[in-house]
Amino acid sequence: MEVAMVETDAKKPRELTNDERHAAEAAFRGEPLNPTWSEKARIVYARISSAVKKRQDEKEKALLQLV
């Protein structure tokens, strides 16, 4: 089983907490943010959601250029 890791402020990797893991999974699936998650989990969600949206926007832009 692969363990999810995140960099801490000191740049040393650590395992994700349970709610951080759930937040990451939800962000990749496009599911809504759960307000009961910790602040760090909400940050994980926001960063992944932002990256996913940016990637989708880039793909759409590339497809429009082909037309």
C-alpha positions in Angstrom: 0.0 0.0 0.0 1.4 3.4 -1.0 1.4 6.1 1.7 0.4 9.6 0.7 2.9 12.2 1.8 2.9 15.9 2.1 5.8 18.4 2.7 5.7 20.1 6.0 6.9 23.7 6.6 10.4 22.3 7.2 10.1 20.5 3.8 10.3 17.1 5.5 7.6 14.7 4.1 5.0 13.4 6.4 1.9 11.2 6.0 -1.4 12.8 5.2 -4.0 12.8 7.9 -7.2 11.0 7.3 -9.1 14.2 6.5 -6.3 15.5 4.3 -6.5 12.2 2.3 -10.3 12.5 2.0 -9.8 16.2 0.9 -7.3 15.2 -1.8 -9.6 12.4 -3.1 -12.6 14.8 -3.2 -10.6 17.4 -5.0 -9.5 15.0 -7.7 -13.1 13.7 -8.1 -14.6 17.2 -8.3 -16.6 16.7 -5.1 -17.5 19.6 -2.8 -15.4 20.7 0.1 -16.5 19.2 3.5 -16.6 22.1 6.1 -15.7 19.6 8.9 -12.2 19.1 7.5 -9.3 20.6 9.3 -7.7 23.8 8.0 -4.8 21.8 6.5 -7.2 19.5 4.8 -9.0 22.5 3.3 -5.6 23.8 2.0 -4.9 20.4 0.4 -8.4 20.5 -1.2 -7.9 24.1 -2.4 -4.5 23.5 -3.9 -5.5 20.3 -5.7 -8.8 21.8 -6.9 -6.9 24.8 -8.3 -4.4 22.5 -10.1 -7.2 20.3 -11.6 -9.1 23.4 -12.8 -6.0 24.9 -14.4 -5.3 21.6 -16.2 -8.9 21.4 -17.4 -8.7 25.0 -18.7 -5.5 24.3 -20.5 -7.0 21.3 -22.2 -10.1 23.2 -23.3 -7.9 26.0 -24.6 -5.8 23.5 -26.6 -9.0 21.9 -28.0 -10.4 25.3 -29.1 -7.2 26.0 -31.0 -7.6 22.8 -33.0 -11.0 23.9 -34.3 
